[in-house]
Structures are given as structure tokens and as C-alpha cells.
Amino acid sequence: MTDNRLPGADFLRAAACLTVLFHHLAQRMSWQNQLAGVEWFRVFAQIGTFGVAMFFVLSGFLLSRPFWQALDRGEAAPSLRIYAMRRAARILPGFWLALIVTFVLSITVFGARLDGQLWLRLFAGMFAVADWHWVTLFPVEVNGPLWSISFEVTSYLLLPLGFTALFFMARWTGGGWQLRALWLGVIGLALVAHWLFTQYYRVDTYQRGWDYGLIGGAKTWMPRFNPFGFFAMFAIGALAGGLQVRWAKYRHAVFDAIALACLAWGIWLMRQQLSAETPDGWGWLGVPYGFPWFVLAVALFLASSPSSVLLGRLLDNGLTRYIARVSFGIYIWHYVVLELVRVYWDPQIDHGQASDPTRFVVTSSLIAIITFAVAHLSYHLVENPVIQWARRREQRHAGSATLAAAAE
């Protein structure tokens, strides 16, 4: 891994964004015709939301590794300033652009009423605090998938808090496996906070349900959808990061077998959700997406695939690496593209309305092509330039610190 890649991570990121994309396309097919008999359409329509859980586990896995490495080396914690700058540079420019463009389109094209509530939702999304209330959970009309960004930002904030406790405890426990065991306490605290949230947070039941739009849908999700439950997924990914740091020196076919078994286990768990009443896969304590088993399958795959001999490198091929690179753009733009195609080209591509298989495939292909084009432009014109700017600032800061130390 001389190029610092973690085999298997790009594959999982690509799989997560495609799962969400196919999920929203499959939702548009009619269940009253021959399309309903296509099994894989039904699978994506029912459990495609599990791609969100993949993103959370993957983010926790990747962002935790510098903390685990510092702990194991007995070094100081990584710079929180650099951590925050990297996260902001990676997420906010593309997200803010998608949020503002969607806000304008929701009024000018889709007929949303511009009132105080719409402005409130927008500002809650801009400041990434939309995850705390059902009114703001969906920060803008039309582009539903943007709901998860605030949840992820909250996890970004909670992760260093958990590691602050570990760095404090490392003075007495040392590094190694003891700290991984202590991280189970962080996961446990997240679940306790989730349980308390579900017990004491009250949701207005007036016009509750997806028939009443996104706010009505948010009322069906909350309080079980809350920042603490999603941080529990994120924290399990962070624990997988700790395992991978310990296993990084190994290369063995045993890890191929573990990663492959976890991949198969995750697919099987998704398949089991087909009999569920909702696609949210309520698990322990009402945490969604088959918690904890599906999350554990993803986490163990990530922990083991970098040490595999063959599997991780086969999965992280040129195609999956490209999809992973533009995956954020795919996620934040695909729903807007879908709705614009519905309005301006094919009204049939509405929820439960697509009945002609050929037309559905053609329209879905067009949506996918436009989405990839927009995601490509988003990455190269918006996301990556800001990422590179942040890296240059980071390098200048590191250079200044080195010169200051030398002067002393």
C-alpha cells in the first residue's frame, strides 16, 4: 500500500453511492406490472437505503485511523484544526452548492412555497444542524438525500470527543488492544444517548407519514433517526479502523476469506430485509439499517480487506476507484437530476408509476449518465479545488511550525 490506499475502501464507497442511486430509481417502478417481478429491482427498492449505513461506517473507519496511529505510537493527538479543515473542505463546498441550487429549483421549478419554515430548513442545513428536529431534518425540498449530511457532521464532532477520553486514559492503560476495548464504551454511550433520545424526544403526530411530504416523512423517522444512533454506526466504523491499524503489517489469505465472508454476510442481511414492512431495517433499540449486524459486517470487511492478498485489490479496480472519487457528487445530485428528468422529459418516472420496462431502463440510464456527468464536474470544479487549497494551507502551516521550532 505504498500509495496509502486501503484496498476495499473505494469499492465500499462506490457500492454505497450506487446502492442509494439504484434505490431511488427502483422506487419509481410500478408494483402492478411485469417490472415488479424483476427481483433485483425489488431488492433495491426495499433495502437500498442501507447504502447510507455503509457511508457512516466507512467515514468512521477512515477518520479514526490517524487517532489510532497516534495512540499506538504514544504521540500527541492529531491536530483538530487540520482535522476540521479537512472535513470542511471535503464536505461543505459541494453540499452548500447542492443545497442552494436545490433551494432555488424547489421554488422556481417545483412550486415550493417560500415561507419562514423553508428558510429555517435551509439555514439549519447550511450550518449542519438539521439533524436535531423533524422540521429541519430534510433541509430542502426535492433533494431528500441531503438529510444525512448533518448527521455525518455531528459524527465528525463527536469522534474527537471520544478519542480525547482515550488519549487521557492512555496515560495509565498504554496503547494496544486495551484502548480498542475501551472504545466499546464510546459505542455503548452512543447507544445509551440514542435510547434516551427515543424515550424523551417528542414528535408531533399531526400529518405524520410520507403522504404529507418530507416533513411528514421526517416525523415517521424521528426519534429513531437521531444523531446518536448514527454516531453508533460511525463509532463501530472507528473501531474497525483501530483493528485495521493493528493488522496493517499483515498480508495473508485468511484476510481474503474474512473480507469475502463479511461481504457475503452483508448481502445476505440486506436480502433478509425484503420481508420487512419498511426499507429502514429497524435493529437494536430502533437504530436503522439492520443495526448492529449489517454495520458489523461492513466494519469487519473494512478492517480485513486492506490486509487481503487479492480480494481488496480486485475490488478496487479502475472503475470502482473512479466511482468512489465522484461518489459524493453522485449522492448529493442524483435526486435533483431524477426529479428534473421527471418534470421535463418523462412524467412516468414518478413514485410507483413506471410500468413500461423499456422506457424505465432508458430513463434510468439517462438519469445515471447525467448524474455521473454532474458528479464529475462537481468533483473537478468544486470539491477537489477546495480540497487542494486546504492541503496547501495545511502544508504551509506545517512548514511554519517547523521553522518556528528550528528558530527556537
KARALIN-V605038 format. One record per residue. OMEGA is omega in degrees with one decimal (999 if undefined). Layout:
OMEGA + OMEGA
This chain:
-178.7 + 178.2 + 176.7 + 175.6 + 175.9 + -176.0 + -178.8 + -177.0 + 178.3 + 177.9 + -177.7 + 178.7 + 178.5 + 179.9 + -179.0 + -176.6 + 177.9 + 177.8 + 178.6 + 178.5 + -179.0 + 177.4 + -177.4 + 173.3 + -177.4 + 176.9 + -174.2 + -177.0 + 176.8 + 179.2 + -174.6 + -177.2 + -173.8 + 176.9 + -179.2 + 178.9 + 178.1 + -168.7 + -173.9 + 172.4 + -178.8 + 178.8 + -178.4 + 179.6 + -174.0 + -171.3 + -179.7 + 178.3 + 179.6 + 175.7 + 177.8 + 178.0 + 177.5 + 179.7 + -177.1 + 178.5 + -179.5 + 179.6 + 177.6 + 178.8 + -175.2 + -174.3 + -178.9 + -170.5 + 177.7 + 177.6 + 178.7 + 179.5 + 178.3 + 178.3 + -177.3 + 179.8 + -177.1 + -178.3 + 175.2 + 178.8 + 175.7 + -178.9 + 177.6 + 176.5 + 179.1 + 177.6 + -178.7 + -178.7 + 178.8 + -178.6 + -179.9 + -179.2 + -176.5 + -170.2 + -164.7 + -176.1 + 179.8 + -179.9 + 179.6 + 178.8 + 179.0 + -179.0 + -177.2 + 178.9 + 179.8 + 178.1 + 179.4 + 179.9 + -179.1 + 179.5 + -171.9 + -176.1 + -170.6 + 169.9 + 176.5 + -178.7 + -178.8 + 179.3 + -177.7 + -179.5 + 178.6 + 176.5 + 178.6 + 179.7 + 179.7 + -177.7 + 175.8 + 176.4 + -179.4 + -179.8 + 175.0 + 175.2 + -176.5 + -173.0 + -173.5 + -178.4 + -177.0 + 177.6 + -174.7 + -174.3 + 171.5 + -170.7 + -179.1 + 174.7 + 173.8 + -174.3 + -176.2 + -175.7 + 179.6 + 179.8 + -170.5 + -174.2 + 178.4 + 176.8 + -179.0 + 178.8 + 175.8 + 176.5 + 175.6 + -178.0 + -177.6 + -177.3 + 178.9 + 176.8 + 177.1 + -179.3 + 174.7 + 176.9 + -179.7 + 178.4 + 176.6 + -177.5 + -178.9 + 177.7 + -177.8 + -175.7 + -171.8 + -178.8 + 173.7 + -171.8 + 178.6 + -179.0 + 175.3 + 178.6 + 178.5 + 178.7 + 174.7 + 176.4 + 176.9 + 177.3 + 179.1 + 178.0 + 177.5 + -179.9 + 175.4 + 178.2 + 176.6 + -178.7 + 178.5 + 178.5 + -178.6 + -178.2 + -168.7 + 178.3 + -176.3 + -179.6 + 176.2 + -178.1 + 178.2 + -178.3 + 178.8 + 180.0 + -175.8 + 176.5 + -178.8 + 176.0 + -174.1 + 178.7 + 174.4 + 176.9 + 177.9 + 178.7 + 176.5 + 179.5 + -177.7 + 11.2 + -178.0 + 168.5 + 178.2 + -174.7 + -175.6 + 177.0 + 179.4 + 175.1 + 175.9 + 174.3 + 179.8 + -178.1 + 174.3 + 173.2 + 177.6 + 176.3 + 175.2 + 175.0 + 177.1 + 176.7 + -177.6 + 178.3 + 177.5 + -177.3 + -171.1 + -177.0 + -176.0 + 168.3 + -177.1 + -180.0 + 176.8 + 179.9 + 172.4 + -178.1 + 179.6 + -178.5 + 179.6 + 178.8 + 179.3 + 176.8 + 178.6 + 178.6 + 178.7 + 178.7 + 179.0 + 179.5 + 176.4 + -180.0 + -180.0 + -177.9 + -178.3 + 179.8 + -178.6 + -179.1 + -179.8 + 178.7 + -174.2 + 173.0 + -176.9 + -178.6 + -179.1 + 176.4 + -179.3 + 174.2 + -174.1 + 172.3 + 173.2 + -178.6 + 1.4 + -166.7 + 179.3 + 178.7 + 178.7 + 178.2 + 178.9 + -177.9 + -179.5 + 173.9 + -178.9 + -178.8 + -173.7 + -173.7 + 177.5 + 178.9 + 178.7 + 179.7 + -171.4 + -168.1 + -177.2 + -178.6 + 175.4 + -178.4 + 179.5 + 178.0 + -176.7 + -178.1 + -178.1 + 177.5 + 178.5 + 179.6 + 178.0 + -177.8 + -177.0 + -172.5 + -179.9 + 176.7 + 176.6 + -176.4 + -172.7 + -176.0 + -168.9 + -175.8 + 175.9 + 178.2 + 179.9 + -177.4 + 177.8 + 176.3 + 177.9 + -176.8 + -169.6 + -175.7 + -174.1 + 179.7 + -179.0 + -175.7 + 177.4 + -176.0 + 176.2 + -174.0 + -174.8 + -175.3 + -179.6 + -175.6 + -178.4 + 179.6 + 179.6 + -179.7 + -179.6 + -179.1 + 178.9 + 178.4 + 177.6 + 178.9 + -179.8 + -179.3 + 179.5 + 179.7 + 179.6 + 179.0 + 179.6 + 179.2 + 177.8 + 178.8 + 179.4 + -178.3 + -172.1 + -176.9 + -175.4 + -171.3 + -174.7 + 177.1 + 178.9 + 177.1 + -180.0 + 176.3 + 179.6 + 179.0 + 177.8 + 176.5 + 178.7 + 179.5 + 177.8 + 178.1 + 178.9 + 178.4 + 178.3 + 179.1 + -179.6 + 178.9 + 178.6 + 178.7 + 179.5 + 179.8 + 178.2 + 999
